[in-house]
Amino acid sequence: MFERLISKLHEPKTSYITLETTPRHDADFLSVVDTIEKLGIADRVDGFSTTDNPLAKLKFNAIIAAMQLQQRFGKPVLATMSMRDRNKIALQSDLLGANGIDVRAILALTGDPAKISDQPAAKGVFESDSSMLLDIIKCFNAGIDYAGREFGIKPKPIYPFAVSNAFAKNPKTLLKKFVKKLDHGALGIITQPVFDKENLLKLLELFEEAKEISGKKEGVLIVGLFPVTKLKTAQFLASHVPGIHVPKSWIDRLYEAHKKSEKEEHKHGLALSREIFESVKTIHPKIHLMTANRFTLAKKLLEG
């Protein structure tokens, strides 16, 4: 199933959609899987992802969650692994365990700072940034560990993914990060949410330049999309989340709708989200949909 996912990723005009899932602060993830099944969403996506303690908040394990999604739907899952919580020993141990249960698409993430954790006095590990994990995956795919020792039983192929901001005041910052992640072996780079066509076109231009610089022609940009149906969400993203650009037109339209009613606000937000979703599908149909587990909203977008 991983080979088919990567094949679709590399086919320029072929639709490729993955859906993010966020394990909860519970000793269970199957309730999330059940919701996805009940809504019939799995039939409309090529795969899923599972987040790894986002915002340094304690959640159910991303690798086990990925396994449960794969077992239920028979579709590949990108399991996120954060550098914040593991040194190189733990990273490799988790990769071996994930390999043994056939979780073999890995989204390498540096991770949010531990100082914002909900766990008292939690400390981040951060032996390196996510490029180390990408390098470890390279080693595993060559049949050796990060220290160069050969495995008796070699791991099955692992498919590495990475993340990137969607916007920077200085575009060269994004270009440099694209090049670095391609150089370290990322097959796909998922952006933070994109909210307008101009932002999308600039990202695609920078990514093509990065592929030329790195010589890694097989790398693919995957456009992050996050449907926004509330003014306060759009305003928060615009004001507090670096690496994202929310156009003033979105804020203004949601503001006018908000003054009328909550229903109007939702309707206009959904319409704006559909517009960018359809625009990306037309221009570059490689999408990673993030809805913070609002799977009913995901279904509305996926159904068009």
C-alpha positions as CSV (number, residue, x, y, z in Angstrom):
1,M,0.0,0.0,0.0
2,F,2.9,2.4,0.6
3,E,4.2,1.9,-2.9
4,R,0.8,2.9,-4.3
5,L,0.8,6.0,-2.1
6,I,4.3,7.1,-3.3
7,S,3.3,6.3,-6.9
8,K,0.3,8.6,-6.7
9,L,2.5,11.3,-5.0
10,H,4.8,11.2,-8.0
11,E,2.1,11.3,-10.7
12,P,1.9,15.1,-11.5
13,K,-1.9,15.3,-12.4
14,T,-3.1,12.5,-10.1
15,S,-5.0,13.4,-7.0
16,Y,-3.2,12.6,-3.7
17,I,-5.0,13.4,-0.4
18,T,-4.0,12.5,3.1
19,L,-6.0,13.4,6.2
20,E,-4.5,14.3,9.5
21,T,-5.8,12.7,12.7
22,T,-4.9,13.8,16.2
23,P,-4.8,11.1,18.9
24,R,-6.5,12.3,22.1
25,H,-5.5,12.6,25.7
26,D,-7.1,9.1,26.3
27,A,-5.9,5.5,26.6
28,D,-7.8,4.8,23.3
29,F,-7.7,5.8,19.7
30,L,-10.3,3.4,18.3
31,S,-13.1,5.9,19.0
32,V,-11.4,8.3,16.4
33,V,-11.1,5.4,14.0
34,D,-14.8,4.5,14.5
35,T,-15.8,8.1,13.7
36,I,-13.9,8.1,10.5
37,E,-15.4,4.8,9.5
38,K,-19.0,5.9,10.4
39,L,-18.6,9.0,8.1
40,G,-17.1,7.0,5.2
41,I,-14.2,9.3,4.9
42,A,-11.6,6.6,4.2
43,D,-13.0,6.0,0.8
44,R,-12.2,9.6,-0.2
45,V,-8.6,9.8,0.9
46,D,-5.4,8.0,-0.1
47,G,-4.0,7.8,3.4
48,F,-3.9,9.4,6.9
49,S,-1.4,10.9,9.3
50,T,-1.2,10.7,13.1
51,T,0.2,13.6,15.1
52,D,2.8,13.1,17.8
53,N,2.0,15.0,21.0
54,P,1.4,18.4,19.2
55,L,2.1,21.5,21.3
56,A,4.0,19.2,23.6
57,K,0.6,18.0,25.1
58,L,0.3,14.4,26.1
59,K,-1.7,12.3,23.7
60,F,-2.1,8.6,22.6
61,N,1.0,7.2,20.8
62,A,1.2,8.2,17.1
63,I,2.8,4.9,15.9
64,I,0.1,2.7,17.6
65,A,-2.6,5.0,16.3
66,A,-1.1,4.7,12.8
67,M,-1.2,0.9,13.1
68,Q,-4.9,0.9,14.1
69,L,-5.8,3.1,11.2
70,Q,-4.0,0.9,8.7
71,Q,-5.5,-2.2,10.1
72,R,-9.0,-0.8,9.9
73,F,-8.9,0.8,6.4
74,G,-6.0,-0.9,4.6
75,K,-4.6,2.5,3.8
76,P,-1.1,3.9,4.6
77,V,-0.6,6.3,7.5
78,L,2.2,8.8,8.0
79,A,3.2,8.4,11.7
80,T,4.7,11.6,13.0
81,M,7.9,11.3,15.1
82,S,9.1,14.3,17.1
83,M,12.8,15.1,17.9
84,R,11.6,16.8,21.0
85,D,10.9,13.6,22.9
86,R,13.5,11.1,21.7
87,N,17.3,10.8,21.5
88,K,18.9,8.9,18.7
89,I,18.6,5.6,20.6
90,A,14.8,6.0,21.1
91,L,14.3,7.2,17.6
92,Q,15.9,4.1,16.1
93,S,14.1,1.8,18.6
94,D,10.7,3.3,17.7
95,L,11.5,3.0,14.0
96,L,12.4,-0.7,14.4
97,G,9.2,-1.3,16.3
98,A,7.1,0.7,13.8
99,N,8.7,-1.3,11.0
100,G,7.7,-4.6,12.7
101,I,4.0,-3.5,12.7
102,D,4.3,-2.2,9.1
103,V,4.1,1.5,10.0
104,R,6.6,2.6,7.4
105,A,5.7,6.2,6.3
106,I,7.3,8.6,8.8
107,L,6.7,12.3,9.1
108,A,9.9,13.8,10.7
109,L,9.2,16.7,12.9
110,T,11.5,18.8,15.2
111,G,8.6,19.4,17.5
112,D,7.1,22.3,19.6
113,P,9.1,23.4,22.6
114,A,8.7,21.4,25.8
115,K,8.2,24.6,27.8
116,I,4.6,24.9,26.5
117,S,3.8,21.3,27.7
118,D,1.0,20.4,29.9
119,Q,3.4,18.1,31.8
120,P,5.2,19.9,34.7
121,A,8.9,20.6,34.2
122,A,9.0,18.6,31.0
123,K,12.3,18.8,29.2
124,G,12.9,18.6,25.4
125,V,15.5,16.2,24.1
126,F,16.3,17.9,20.7
127,E,19.6,16.1,20.0
128,S,19.1,17.7,16.5
129,D,16.4,18.9,14.3
130,S,14.3,16.6,12.0
131,S,17.1,16.2,9.5
132,M,18.7,13.7,11.9
133,L,15.6,11.5,11.7
134,L,15.7,11.8,7.9
135,D,19.3,10.7,8.0
136,I,18.5,7.8,10.3
137,I,15.8,6.6,7.9
138,K,18.4,6.7,5.1
139,C,20.6,4.5,7.1
140,F,17.8,2.1,7.9
141,N,16.9,1.9,4.2
142,A,20.5,0.9,3.6
143,G,20.3,-1.9,6.1
144,I,22.4,-0.2,8.9
145,D,21.7,1.7,12.0
146,Y,22.9,5.3,12.6
147,A,26.2,4.1,14.0
148,G,26.8,2.1,10.8
149,R,26.1,-1.4,12.3
150,E,24.3,-3.8,10.0
151,F,21.0,-5.3,11.0
152,G,20.7,-9.1,11.1
153,I,17.1,-8.7,9.8
154,K,17.0,-5.6,7.6
155,P,14.1,-3.2,8.0
156,K,11.4,-3.0,5.2
157,P,11.6,0.2,3.2
158,I,10.7,3.4,5.1
159,Y,9.2,6.4,3.4
160,P,10.3,9.7,4.9
161,F,8.2,12.9,4.9
162,A,9.0,16.4,6.3
163,V,7.1,19.6,7.0
164,S,7.6,23.3,6.1
165,N,6.2,26.7,6.8
166,A,3.9,28.0,4.1
167,F,4.9,31.6,4.2
168,A,8.0,33.8,5.1
169,K,8.6,37.5,4.7
170,N,11.9,36.5,3.1
171,P,11.2,33.7,0.6
172,K,14.9,32.6,0.6
173,T,14.2,31.3,4.1
174,L,11.7,28.8,2.7
175,L,13.9,28.0,-0.2
176,K,16.8,27.1,2.2
177,K,14.6,24.8,4.3
178,F,13.2,23.1,1.2
179,V,16.7,22.4,0.0
180,K,17.8,21.1,3.4
181,K,15.0,18.7,3.7
182,L,15.3,17.4,0.1
183,D,19.0,16.9,0.7
184,H,18.3,14.8,3.7
185,G,16.0,12.5,1.8
186,A,12.4,13.7,2.3
187,L,10.1,12.3,-0.5
188,G,7.3,14.7,0.3
189,I,7.3,18.0,2.2
190,I,4.0,19.0,3.8
191,T,3.4,22.8,4.2
192,Q,1.6,24.6,6.9
193,P,-1.9,25.6,5.8
194,V,-2.2,27.7,2.6
195,F,-5.1,30.1,2.2
196,D,-4.7,31.7,-1.2
197,K,-3.7,30.9,-4.7
198,E,-0.8,33.5,-4.8
199,N,0.8,31.8,-1.8
200,L,0.4,28.4,-3.5
201,L,2.0,29.6,-6.7
202,K,5.0,31.1,-4.9
203,L,5.5,27.9,-2.9
204,L,5.5,25.8,-6.1
205,E,8.0,28.2,-7.7
206,L,10.3,28.0,-4.7
207,F,10.0,24.3,-4.5
208,E,11.0,23.8,-8.1
209,E,14.0,26.0,-7.5
210,A,14.9,23.9,-4.4
211,K,14.8,20.7,-6.5
212,E,17.1,22.3,-9.0
213,I,19.6,23.3,-6.3
214,S,19.5,20.0,-4.5
215,G,19.3,17.8,-7.5
216,K,16.5,15.8,-5.8
217,K,14.0,15.6,-8.6
218,E,11.8,13.0,-6.8
219,G,10.8,15.4,-4.0
220,V,7.1,16.6,-4.0
221,L,5.5,19.5,-2.3
222,I,2.3,18.6,-0.5
223,V,0.0,21.5,0.2
224,G,-1.4,21.7,3.7
225,L,-5.0,22.9,3.9
226,F,-6.9,23.8,7.1
227,P,-10.6,24.7,6.7
228,V,-11.5,27.8,8.8
229,T,-15.1,28.4,9.6
230,K,-14.8,31.0,12.4
231,L,-13.4,34.5,12.5
232,K,-11.6,33.9,15.8
233,T,-9.7,31.0,14.3
234,A,-8.7,33.0,11.2
235,Q,-7.6,35.9,13.4
236,F,-5.6,33.7,15.7
237,L,-3.8,32.0,12.9
238,A,-3.0,35.4,11.3
239,S,-1.8,36.9,14.5
240,H,-0.1,34.1,16.5
241,V,1.0,31.3,14.2
242,P,4.3,31.9,12.3
243,G,4.8,30.5,8.9
244,I,1.2,31.0,7.8
245,H,-0.4,33.8,5.8
246,V,-4.2,34.4,6.2
247,P,-5.3,36.9,3.6
248,K,-7.0,40.1,4.7
249,S,-9.9,39.2,2.4
250,W,-10.6,36.1,4.6
251,I,-10.6,38.1,7.8
252,D,-12.9,40.8,6.3
253,R,-15.4,38.3,4.8
254,L,-15.6,36.3,8.0
255,Y,-16.0,39.5,10.0
256,E,-19.0,40.7,8.0
257,A,-20.5,37.2,8.2
258,H,-19.8,37.0,12.0
259,K,-21.8,40.2,12.5
260,K,-24.9,38.6,10.9
261,S,-24.9,35.2,12.6
262,E,-22.9,32.1,13.6
263,K,-24.6,30.2,10.7
264,E,-23.5,32.9,8.2
265,E,-20.0,32.8,9.6
266,H,-19.8,29.0,9.1
267,K,-21.3,29.2,5.6
268,H,-18.8,31.8,4.4
269,G,-15.8,30.1,6.1
270,L,-16.8,26.8,4.5
271,A,-17.2,28.5,1.1
272,L,-13.7,30.1,1.4
273,S,-12.2,26.8,2.4
274,R,-13.8,25.0,-0.5
275,E,-12.5,27.7,-2.9
276,I,-8.9,27.1,-1.9
277,F,-9.4,23.4,-1.7
278,E,-10.7,23.3,-5.3
279,S,-8.0,25.7,-6.5
280,V,-5.2,23.5,-5.1
281,K,-6.9,20.4,-6.6
282,T,-6.8,22.1,-10.0
283,I,-3.2,23.6,-9.8
284,H,-1.3,21.0,-7.7
285,P,-3.5,18.1,-6.5
286,K,-1.2,17.0,-3.7
287,I,-3.0,17.8,-0.5
288,H,-2.7,17.2,3.3
289,L,-6.0,18.1,5.0
290,M,-5.9,19.2,8.6
291,T,-9.2,19.6,10.5
292,A,-8.2,19.1,14.1
293,N,-10.4,16.0,14.1
294,R,-13.4,17.8,12.8
295,F,-14.2,14.9,10.5
296,T,-17.7,16.1,9.5
297,L,-16.1,19.2,8.1
298,A,-13.5,17.1,6.3
299,K,-16.3,15.1,4.8
300,K,-18.0,18.3,3.5
301,L,-14.8,19.4,1.7
302,L,-14.0,15.9,0.3
303,E,-17.5,15.5,-1.0
304,G,-17.2,18.9,-2.8
